[in-house]
């Protein structure tokens, strides 16, 4: 049994990052024959892509995808640790798995992802949920065949979670959720250690993939017919800093754009590492989409300092204005936390002030959620819940107002949309996203799926728009 340890996860050294290729023992390639699997994913795009890797590995082992969880022989929960809400949802689902296992004792159940990297979570699973068969983390997805083999043949829970700085596994297989757009990891981990954030502990140190490996992957996706790639990392702007080369995120963005793939996106950015050169490259290449997620977290310099964010309200707004000046049509979204320990009404008003200046296209807003092991979890939190909820409501009203105003500007305009799937709103419509990441439901036939088409916007709502082929 290999359990996670918070103190080990905090460590950062100058040890070299090992780069290895994914491989699977031949005798494990038949382990899943005649069995089905179901992977439920929580959290960010990185988690979604991890699940794409997990699904591909399982299918290499002979497993086939089940249509729903109730029919699966193997169920894996790929978890998110970023907020208490996600944590509670996972444990609610684990409770549901217990009832399923009582009815079908032979099913295999597992927990993986970021929550599995938390010492307190694994201890709780061992103490209260012993029916779980396997637990593995973010650092050893490539070892899933061996871990699963042990879980299937030994009558005990198999826990294999590494609290390490992390390495890089190349050539990981992926069963992608879309035929038209793909996630491409460019780096892993984070060294920022914002005081509220658990990610540096669950994902390890900042480590960049070699740019040649990234470009080869993008080219192979383009050759396979993919229209769009999203470059992924906990902080993509820091790409290359650990390689000790004169090659950074702006250089990588430019090289990816030069592959000729039709759409390039990237998430998530930290304002600290967003350079002028990056902005120039985004403005220079039309296939780099004018959409930027730029987390604010707070508009108060005092709270930003307590958060460990290392920028100020002034420097954030200067960066925002630089982006808008170079890429005038850029859609900019953000993350904001309310109720951080010690946040006063004046601090909150500073945040509202930034929102009023930036008029974001959208924002992900949250009440502060303490994560065990982070510095912020030890700070005195003396703000009543009703005050936090009142601030969140006030913030959301403002965010919604500006989101609708931003969408209103599209009414009657013709915009490019990548049609990705059948609309959830109407099965006779298709849905996709504009270059500025606006969801559009389009009157179009299914043979248009996978195409980037010009769409005239005929109706706008706060979070979506309707249109027809121009």
N, C-alpha and C positions, 0 to 999 in steps of 0.2 A: 504494500500500500504506500503510495506516494502522495502525501497531503500537501496543500499549499501552505506557505508561511509568509505572513505579511512583511516581516523584517527582511526576508530574503528578496521579496518583490521590490523593496525600496532601493536596493543596491544599484549603483551605477559605477562601473569601472571602465578602464580603457581596453578591456579584453577585445580581441578581434571577433567580428561576427563571422560565424561559419556559414558557408553557402553550400548546400547539398541539394541533390536532385531527389525527387520523390521516387520511391520504389516500393514494390509490394512482393512479398514472398509468393512463389508460385502456388504453394499448397493452400494459401488463403483465398485464392481467386475463385474457389468453389464453395466457400463457407456459407454463402447466402442463397445457394440454389434452392428454388422452391419456396423461398420466403419473400415477404414484402416489408417495406419500410415506410415510415412517415417522419419527416423532420419539421418541427414547428419552430419558427424563428421569431425572436424578439430583438428590437433594437435597431442599430444604425445600418448603413449600407455595407460597412465592413462585416457585420454579422450576416447580412444577406449573402454576401459573396463567400463567406466561410461555409454557409449552408450549401451553396452551389458546389463547393469543393467536397463537402461531406457526402452529398448525394452521388457525385461522380465516383467517389471511392467505393461507396456501398454497391453501386451498380457494377463496378469492376470486380466486386466480390460475388456477383451473381444475384444480389437482391434486385427486386423490381419495386417501383413506386406503387404504393397503395393509393386508392382514390380518396380515402379518408382515414382518420386515426383509428376508428373503431375496427377497421379491417386489417390493420397492420400487425405484423409479427414483431417488428422492431420499431420503437418510438423513441426519438431523440428530441429533447428540448434544448435548442441553442439559445442561450440566455444573454440578457443585458443587465449590467449592474449599475447603470448610470444614475437611476432614480428609484426611490422606494416603491413607486407605483409599478414599475416593471418587475421589481423583486416580488411584490405581493401577487402579481398575476402569475408568475412562475410557480410559486408555492401553491396557489389555487389550482393550477393545472396538475401539479404533482399529486394533490389530493384526489383529483379526478382519475389519475393513473392508478392510484391505489384501488379504487372501485373496479376499474377495468381489469386489473390483475387478479382481483378476487374471482371475477367471472372467467377469465382466461389466464390461468397461472403460468402458462408457457410463454407468454409474450415477454419480450426483453425491453426494459425501459432504461433510459439514460439521460443524464444532464451534462451539458457541455457549455462552452462559451465563457463569458466574462464572470458570471456568478460562480461558476465552478472554480475560478481562480481565487475566490474569497475564502479565507480560512474559516470564518464564522459560518458561512453557508455550508461548506462540506461537513463541518462538525454537526450542524443541525440535521443534515441528511443522514449522517451515520447514527445520530441519536434518535430521530423520530421517523425516518422514512427508509428503513432498512430493506424494503422491498425493491428499491432502485438497484439495478444490476451493474451500471457502470457510470463513472464520472471521469471526464477528461477536460482539459482546459484549452486555452487559445494557442499554446506553444507546441502542442503535439497532435494536431489534427492528422498529420501524416502517419502517425502511429495507430490510428483508429483500427486497422485490420488486426493488429496484435492485441490491442486492448479488448476489442470485441470478441476475439477468439477465446481469451481467458474468461471473459464474462459468461460466454455461452457454455463453457466446459467445466468451470469451477463453481461450486455451490456457495459462493460468497460474493459480496459487492466488490467490484474491481474499481479502485480509485487510483488514477494515474494523472496527477496534476503537477506540472513543473513550475516552481517559482524561480524563474531565471530571467536574465536580461534579454535572452532571445536570440535566435538565429534566423536564417532565411532558407526556406525550402522552395526551390524552383521546380518548374514543370508539374505543378499540382494540377490534376485533372479538374474540370469544372462542368457540371451540368447546368447550363445557364438558363435562367428563368425566361429570358427573352431571346428571340431569334434576330432582333434588330439592334439592341443596345446591350453593352457589356460593361461590367466593372473590371478595372485593372488596378491591382495593388501596385503602388509605386514605393511605399514605405510602410513600416510597421512601428508600433509603439509611440511613446511620447516622453520627452524629458522636461516638459514645462512645469509639472507638479503644481497646477492651480490648486489652491487649498481645499476646494470643495470636490475635486475630481478624483475618481477611483481608477480612471483609465491607465495612468502610468504604472499602477500596481497590477492591473489585470492583463496589460498588453506588452509590458516590458519596455526596454529602452528604445530610443529612436534609432532606426536602422533602415537605410535606403537600399532598394534593389539597384543592381547595376543598370545604367541607362540603356545599354545594348540589349539586355534581356527584356526591358519594358518595350522598346521600339519593335523588337521582333514579335512580341505578343500583339501589339497594336496592328502591325502589318498583317499578321496571320488572321486577326479578326476582320480586318478590311477585306482580305482575300476571300474570307468565308461569307462575305455579304453583309457584315454588320455595318450599320449606318452611324452609330454613336458609341463612344467610349467615355466612361467617367473614371478619372484618375483618383484613386482612393488613398487616404492616409488619415491618421488621427490629427495630423497637422501637415498637410501637403506642402505648405509654403516653406517648411524646413527641409524639404527634400535636398539631399546632397551634402548637408552640413557635416555629416559623419563620415563622408567618403574621402575628405581631405583632397578634393579635386576642385579645379576651377570650373565647376559645372553645378548649376543650381536649378531651382524650379523654373525659372524663366527660360533657361536653356532647354530643359526637358519639354516644357510646353511648346516651344518653337519647333523642336524636332518631331514631336507628336503631330503638330499641325502640318508639318511638311510631308507626312506620310500620305496626306490627301484624304484621310477618312473624313466623312462629311461633317461630323459633329464631335467636338471635344468639350468635356466638362471636367470639373475638379471639385472635390470636397474632402475635408473641411479646412477652411483657412483660419489662421490665427492672425489678428492684426499686427502682432509683433513682427512677423516675418514677411509681411506683404511689401515687396520692394517696388520702386518706381519702374525698374526694368520689367517686372512681371506685368505691370499695368500697360506698358508700351507694347509688349508682345500680345496681350489680349486685344488691344486696339488694332494691332497690325494684321492679324489673321482672321478672316471672316468665318473660318470653320471652328474657331474658339468661341463658344457660345457666350453671349453677353449676359451671363447669369453668375452672380457671385454671392455665396453665403458668407457673411462677415459677422461672426458672433460679437455682440457688444457685452452681454452679461449684466452690466450696470453702467449708468451714466455718471455715477458719483466717483470722483477720484479717490475719496476715502475708502469706499467699498471696493473699488478696483484694486487698491493696494492690499486690503485684507484678503482679497481673492487671489493675490499673486499674479495678476494679469499683466503687469509691467508696461502698460500704456495708460494714457490719460484721456479724459474726455476730449481735450483739445486735439491731441495727436490722432485720435480715432476719427474725429470730424474732418481733419485735414486729409487723412487717407481716403475717407468717403468722397470728399469733394474732388480729389485727384482722379479717382476712378470715374466719377460722373463726367469730369471734364474730358477725359480721354475716350471714354466709352459712354456717350450721352444716353444711349438707349438701354444701358445696363439695368437689369432687374436685380435689386439687392435685397436679400433677406437676412434675418439675424436670429440670435438666441438671446433671451433675457431671463434672468432669475430675479424674482422678488422675494423679500423677506429674508435676505441673507443676515446672519447674526449681527445685530447692532445697526441694521438699516433704519435710519430715521425717516420721518416724513420728508425732510429736506433732501435726503439722499434719493428717495423715490421720485421726488419732483425733478431732480437732475436727470433721472432716466427718462421721464416723460418729455423733458426738454429735448433730449437727443432724438426721441421718436418723432417729435413735432418738426425737428429740423430735417431728419433723413426721410421721413415719410416712406417707410419700408414697404416693399411689395407684399411682404408677409413676415411673420415672426413666430418662432416657437417660444412660448412663454411658460414659465414654471415657477411654482413655489419652491424655495430652497429645500433640498432633501439631503439630510446628513448621511454621509456614507462612512460606516465604521472603518477606522484606520486612517482617515484623512484629517489634516489639521483643523478644518472647519467644523468637524464633528465634535471637537473638544471646546469650541468657542461657546460662550454663553448666548443662548438663543432665548431672548426675553420678549420676543414679539408675539403677541397673541395670535392664534390661528385666524380669528375673525378679521384681524387687521391685514394679515397676509392675503386672505381671500378677497378682501375689499380692494386691496392694491392690484391683485391679479385681474379682477373684474374691470377696474378702471383702465388698466393697461390694455386689456383685450378689446375694450370698446374703441380705444384709440387706434390700435393695430388694425382692427376690422374696418374702421373708417378709411384709413389710408390704403388698405388692400383693395377696397371697392373703388376708391378714386383712381388707383393705378389701373385697374381693369377697365374702368370707364373710358380711358384713353384709347382702348383698342376697338371700341364699337365702330363698325363700318370700315375698319382697316383690313388690309389683306396681309396675312402673316404666314411664315412657313411653319408647318406642323408635321412632325413625324408620327404617323398613325401606327399605334402600337398594339391595340387590342379592341375587342368589342366593348362598347360603352356600358358601364354599370347602370347608367341612367335609362338607356333605351337600347334594346338588342338590335334595333335597326340602324343604330349609329355606331361610329367608331370613335375611339378616344386617343388622344396623343398630346404632346407638349410642343409649345412654340419654342423658338430659340431662347426666349427669356424665361422659360420654365413655367409657362401658364398652361393649365389643363384646359383642353378644348374638346368638346363633344361635337362631332362632325357628321353631317348627313353624307354618308359615303358607303359604297358597296364593299364587301369583304375582300375583293380582289385588290383593293387599295392598301391593305395592310402591309406595313414595312416600307411604305413610300413616304418621302418628304414632299408634301403638296402645299400649294398656296391656298389658304383658307380665308374667306371673308367672314369676319366676326359679326354675327347678327344679334347676339344677346349677351349681356355680361351679368355675372353674379359676383359675390365676394370672393369665392374660391375657385370658380370655374367660368368658362365661357362656352357659348354655342356658336357654330359656324357652318358654312357650306363651302364646297369646293368652288374656288373662284374661276 
